[in-house]
Amino acid sequence: MKGGLLVCGTTSEAGKSFFVSGLCRLLARRGVRVAPFKAQNMALNAAVTADGHEIGHAQWVQALAAGVEAEAAMNPVLLKPTGERTSQVVVMGRAHGELTTTDYQRTKDELAPVVLDALDDLRARYDVVICEGAGSPAEINLLDHDLANLPLANAVGLPAIVVGDIDRGGVFAALYGTVSLLPDHLRRHVEGFVINKLRGDPALLGDACAELERRCGVPTLGVLPHMRGLELDAEDSLALERPDPEPAPTYGRRGEVLDVAAIRWPRVSNAGDLDPLRVEPCVRVRWVDAVSDLGTPDLVVLPGSKATRDDLDWFRRTGLANAVECAESSVVGVCAGLQMVGRTIDDPEGVEGPAGTATGLDWLPVATTFEGPKVLDRPAGTAVGGPGRGERVAGYRIHHGRVRPEGEAAPWLVADGGEVLGWQAGWVAGSTVHGLFEDDGFRTAVLRWAALRAGKRWRPGGVGFAATREARLDRIADLIADHVDTDRLDAIVARGAP
C-alpha cells in the first residue's frame, strides 16, 4: 500500500492525535511502513528522539504506534508557548529563539520549505505518511499562511478527512461549517468526516450523517464511540480540565488509595509525566491550581514548566507553596519543579524571560543556572538512595537549567555515565529527567515512600505502563477498524500516494 492522508479536526482536541495514533497502529499491524507527521505543533508536551532532537510528544507516541523510530522530520516546527503572545520556536528539533505571535506569522513563509522538505523526505522513505493538522483547517484569518492544514495538502496533493467531537455538542454544524468556510481549491481535498466520542446508541443519529453529506457532499466514514481508559498521552492542555475518575476509598486486600496532587502551573509542560501514576488502580491523580483544592495529599508532584520563575512566583502568590509545605506531604519535583524547590534560580542571559535571579523555596539544597544550549538527551541510570534505591530509571531531558547541589543534598538518581540526575533530602526529591514514573519498579518504590509517610497501607496494582500504552494504541486501532469504513478510508489514503 502506498499513500498519504491529512487528518484535520473541527477544533483543538477533536481527536486528531487520537485518530492518527490509531490509524498508524492499524496500518502497521497490516505490515505497512507508516510514519506520522505534523508540520506545526503548538504544545508544551515534548519528547526527545533517540538522536537528541525535540519534537511534540504526540508525534513521538504516533511513531511508537507505527513501530518506527521518532525523528525530527515528523514534527519540523514546534511552538512552545512562553507567555500569552510569545513562544519558543523549535525547528527540526532545535530551539531557534523566542518570537511573538505577530513575528512568527511573518516567518511562516520562511518555514514552509523546511516543512515541505521534511514531508518529502518521509514520503520517500515510508509507504504511507499520516499527517495531523493543527487546530481547525478553516481559520480564515490564518488560512493564507497555514503550514499544517489544507494549504499543505494542496501543495503536496494529499486527501484529507475532518474529525469532529460529538461529546462537546454541535458536531454537525462544526463539520458543515468547516467545509463551507473553505475556498473551493481547498474544499476539494476534504473526502470524509469521522465523528468522535459518541455516547449511547448510534441509531440516535438517525439520518443526520446522510443529510450532512447531501448538504455538503462529504460522506461520514464512521462514528467512534466514547471509550474510557484511552486518555493517556493527551496532547492539548484542555485535556487537563477532565478529572480522573475517583477510585473507591479502599480496594480490599490491595490497601488504601493514595492521593496524588499535581500542581498545575500556568505554563505547565510535559503533563504526561503523570500518566504512569494515573494507570495505577489504587492511585488518584488530580490537578490542583488553588489552595482550596489541595487538601492533604499523600504525594505532591511539581511538574515541568516553560516559565519557571514566573510559575514559581505564581506558586507563592496563590498561597499554594505555603499550603504544600504545611501539608507535610512527600514531594517530587520534575525538571522545573526540581528547580523551584532549590535555593536559587539564576538566569543571567535571559534564556527564559528577562535576565535575573529568583529565590527558590529552599526545600532542597540545590541551585539552578540557566544557559543557552538546551540539554536534549535520553539518559538511563539507577536510584542510588532515597525512594527507589537500586531501581533502574530512564527518561528524557529537555531543559536550559543546570542544577548543582548545595549543602546536604544527597544524590538520588545517577546516570550510567556517573552524572547526577536527581537529588533528595528528607521527604523532598527531584530530578531533571522526564518520564521517570514509566519505569514500573521505580514508580512503585516512590509511591511506597509516599505511603510510608502518610501512614497508609498501599499496595501496587501490578500495572506495567509500557504494556498499558501498547494496549491503548491497539484499542484505538481496533476502534477504527470496527467503526470506520476502512475500505473507503484505504481508498482515500491511496489517492495520497506521491
N, C-alpha and C positions, 0 to 999 in steps of 0.2 A: 504494500500500500504506500502511495506517495500522496502528499497533500499538505494543507495548512488551513488554519482557521483562526479567526479573531473572535474572542468571547467578550462581548460588551455587557453592560448592566444598566438598568434604568437609573440606579443610584449607587452610591458607595454602599458596600455590604449587602448588595442584592444577591450575591452568590457567585461572582465571577471567579474568585480564587478557589472556592469550593468546587465549582464545576470543572475548572481547568485541572485541578488536582485529580479529580475522579476520572476525567477523560484520559489524562496521561497514564493513570494506572490501568484503565480499561484497555487502552491501545497496547501498552507494554505487555500486558498479560497475553495478548494475541501475537506477540513476537515482533511488533512494530517498534522500530527505533525512533523514539519520540522525544522531543525536547520542549520545555516551556519557554516562554519569552514574555517580558513586559517591558515595553520601551521606556516608559517613565513611571516610576512608583513614588508616591509620597507616603512615607511611613517612618515611624521611629522604631519599628521592629526590623532589625537587620541580622544578617548572618555572615560568616566568613567562609569563603571557599577553601578548598584544600591547598590552593596555591596562593592564599593570602590576599584575596580581593573581597570587598564588601558589596553585598547585594541585598535586596529585600528578602526578608525571612520567608515570605510566601513563595518566592521563586526557588529558594533552597528546598522547601518542602515539596514543591512541584517536581523538582529534579529527583528527589527521593522517590516520589510516586512513580516517576518514569523509569527509575532504576538506572539513572545516569549520574555522573559527577556534576555538581553545580559549578557554574563558571560565570565570569563577569559578563559575557555576551548575553546571558539570559536576562539581565537587567542593566542595560547600559547607562541609564540615568536614574539615580536615586536621590530624592529630595528628603532631607531630614529637618523638619521644622525646628527652629531655634527660638522663634517668637511669633507674634501674631502675623507679621508680614515679612519674616526672614526665614531662610532655610540654608543649611549646608548642602552644597551640590556635590554629589559623588558621581563621577563619570568613569565608566569602565572599571569600577571597583576602587577608585582612588578619589580622595577628597580634593575638590577644586575650589575651595573657598566658600564664603557665605554671600548670598545675594538676596536683595529684597524681591518681593513678588514682581514688581514692575521691571526691575533689571533682568530677572530671569526670563520674563516674556520676551525681552529684547534679544536674548541669547538663543532662543529656540531654533532659529534658522541655522545657527552655527552648529547646534547639536544634531540636527536632522541627519547629516551624513554619517555621524557616529552611530546613530540608531539604525539606519539602513544598512550600514556595513556589518553591524553585529547580527542583524537578522539574516542578511545574505549569507554570512558565514555559517550560521546554524542551519539554514536551509540546504546548504551544500553538503553538510556532514550528517544530517538526520533525514529519515524518511518523511516524518511529519513534524511540523512545529505548531504548537498550540499557543497562540498569543492571547494575552489578557489585556483588556482595555483598562482605562483609569476613569473613575467617577462615572459620568454619563457621556455617551458619544454625541449628545445633542446640546451641548453647552454652546449656544450660538454666539456668545460673547468671546469664546475661546477657539472657535472652530477653525479659523484661518491658520492658526499656528499649533494645532493639536498634533502632538507627537505620537500619542498612544492609541488613538481610536480609529475612526473610519478614514481620515486622510491617509493614515499609514496603510490601511487595507487597499485604498485606491492606488497608492503609489506602487504597491508590490503585487496587486492582483489577488487579494485574499477575500474569500467569502466571510460573512460574519453572522453570528447569532446574538440575540439580546436576551439576557436573563432578568426576570422581574421577581420581586419578593412579595408574594400574596399575603404573607403574615402581617405585613405593615398596612395592608389595605390599599385600594386604588390601583391594583396592578394592571387592569385593562386600560385605564386611562393613561398610565405611565408608559405602557408598551406602545399604544396607539400614538400618544403624544411624541414619544421619542422618534418614531419613524416619520411622523408628519412634519416635524421641525427640520428634518434633514433636507438639504438640497438634492436634486434628482441624481446627480452623479455619485453621491454617497449613499442615498437610499437604496440604490440597486444592489449594493453589496449585502444588505440585510436579507438573509434567506430563511431565517427561522427564529421563533421565540421558544424560550423554556420558562415555565412558571415554577418557582421555587417555594418550598416551605408551606405546602398546603396542609392544613389541619382538618381532618374529617373526611367525608366521603367525596371523591372526585365527581360523583354524579350531581352534586350540588352546583357544579359549574354550568350544568345544562348545555346549551348550545353556544355559550359565550365565546369559546375558542373559535368555533366556526364563524360566528358573527364578526369576530375580530379580523379573521382572515378575509372575510367578504369586504370589510371596510377598508383594509389597508394592503391586502394582497400578500400578507406574510403568514405562513402556517405556524401553528403551535406544535412543536416536535414532541413535547411531553410535559407532564406535570409531576414534579418531585414532591413526595410527601415530607412533612416535617418529621425529623428523626432526632431523638435525644441521643446524647453521647457522642456527637460529632463536632463538638465546639473547640477542639484543640487547634492550636496554630492560627488563631484568629488574626487577620491582617489589619483590620481597621480598629482604631481606638473606640469606635462606637460599641464594639463588642464588649468592652469593659462595663458598659451600662447594664448588661444582663447578669443578674445574680445567679450564682450556682445554686442548685437545689440543696436545701439544708438536710444533712443526714439526721437520722433518728438519734435521740440522746445517747443510746448505747447500742452496741452490736453484739450483745450476749457475751460469749467467750472471747470475742475479739477485743473487748475492753471499751474504754470511753473514746469519744470523738475529740480530736484535737482541733482547736480553734486557731486558724492562721489568719492574721490581718496583714494585708499588703498595702503599703502607703501609696496612694495614687497621686504622685506629683502632677503639677500642671503640664510638665513635659516628660512624662514617664516614657521610658523606652524599654524595649525587649521584655514586654509584659509576658511573653511566652515562657520566661524563666519559671513562672508559677504553674505552668501546665502539669508538670510531673507531680506536684503536690495535689492538684485537683483530681487526679485519677485515683488517688488513694481512697478506699471506701470509708475509712474512719478519720478523714481529714476534711474540714470545711475551710475553704479559702474565700475570703471576702475582701473587696477593695474598699479602702477607708480614706476619706478626704476631710473628715470633720471629727472633732473631739467627741461629739455626741454619739458617733458611730463606733468609736474604738472599743469600749468595754474593757474587759480584762483578757486579752487573747493569750494563748499559750506560747505563740511564736509570732514575732513581728518581722516581716521581710521588708527591707528598704531596697527597692529595685533600682534599675538604671535610670538615668535622666540625661536629656540633651541640653539642659541648662542647670548645671549642678549648683552653682552659687545662688542663682535665683530661686531654685526649688528648695534649697536649704533655708533661705530667708522666709519663703512661704511656710515651711515646716515649723519655724519658730513663731511667725506671726499668727498662725492659726491656733497656736497652743498645742498642736499635736506632738511636737518634740517633747515638751514637758510632760504631756499625758503619757507618752510611751515610756519615758523614764520612770514616772511614778507607778506605772502598771507593773513594773518589775518582771516583764516578760523576757524570754530569751529573744535575742535579736540577731538576725543575719543580714548584713549589707552586701549588695552585689554591685560592683563597679562604682557608680556614683554614690550608691548607698554606703559603700565602704568609705569613700572619700568624706562623706558628710559626718560619719561618726568619729573621724580623726580630729586632730588638733587644729590644723590649718589647711586651707586650700589656696595655693598661690598660683596666679595666672599672670606672670609678668609681661607676656607678649600679647595678651588679649585674645588667646586662642578661642575661648568660649565666652564671648561677650567682652565688655570693657576690661582693660588691664586692672589688676588689683588683687587684694588678698582678703579672704574671708576666714573668720574664726569658726572652726568646726565645733561639734558637740562635745568633743573630748571624752567620748565613751570608750575609745580605743586609742592607745598611744601610737598613732601613725600620722604622717603628714603627706600632702599631695602637692606636686608641682606640675602644671600643665606645660606641655611642649608641643611644637608644631607637628612633627611627623606622627601620624596615628599608628598605634600598635594594632596590627591585624594578624592574628595567628590562631592556631588551634592546639593549645598545649594539653599535655596529659601528665599526670603525676599521682601523688599519694598524700593522703591526710597523715601528717606526722604527729599530730597532737590534737587535743580538744575533741569535739564531736566527729565521729567517723574515723578515729585513729586506725590506721592500717588499711583503710578502704581506698580503692583506686578512684580517681576522678579524671574527667576530661571535659572539655568545652571549648569556647572560643572567646577571644578578647577583641574588643573594639573600643579603644579609648585613647585620649590625649594625656590623661593624668597619670603621672608616675608616682606610685605610692612607696614610701620608705618608712621603716619602723622608727619609733622614738620611745625610749624607755623600756618598759617591761612587756611590750607586745611579743608574744611567742609565735613562731611560725605555725601556721595551721595546715596549709597546703603547699607542697613543694613539687615543682616540675621535675620530670625525669632528668633534665639537664642541670638541676640544682637551683634554679631561680625560685624565689618565694612567690607564691601566687595568692597567699592569703594569710591573715593573722587572727589571733584570738586572745582575749583576756576576759576571764570571768564568764559571764553569760552573754557576751557580745563577740561575734565573729564576723569576718568579712573577707571577700575575695574580689579580685579583678576579673574573674572568669564567669562568663555567662554559660548557662546550660548545665550547671553543676548537679542539679537535682535529677537530671536524666539518668545518672548512674544509680541503679536501684539500691545497692548496698549502702552507698553514701547517704542517699536520701533517707533511708530507714534509720540510719545512725543519727542523723541530725534531728529527726522527729522524736526519736527516743530521748535524745538530750533535752529537747524542749519539754517532753512529757515528764521527765525526771524532776525538773524544777517546778513544774506545775502540780506535781503530786498526782498525776493521772496514770491509770492503768491502760496504757495504749499498746496495741499490737498492730504490726504491719499487715496490710491486706494481701501481700504476696503478689502485687501487681508489677509486671515488667513494662516500663514505659515505652521502650522501643517496640515491643510486640504490640502494645496498645495502639501506638501511632500507625503501625503497619496494618493492623486490623481495621482501624478507622479508614484508611485510604482504600482498603478493599471494600468496605461497606459503602463508601461513596461510589466506587466503580460499579458495585452491584446495583445500587440505587439507580444509576444512569442506565445500566443495561436493562433493568426491569421496567422503567417508567418513561424512557425516551425511545422514540422510533429510531433505533440505531442504524437501520438500513438507509433511511433518509439522511441521517447525520453523516454516515460514511460517504454518501454521495456528495454531500456539501463539502466535506473535508477534501475529497478527491479533486474537486474543482479548484482547490487552492494549491495544486502542485506547481512548482516553479516552471 
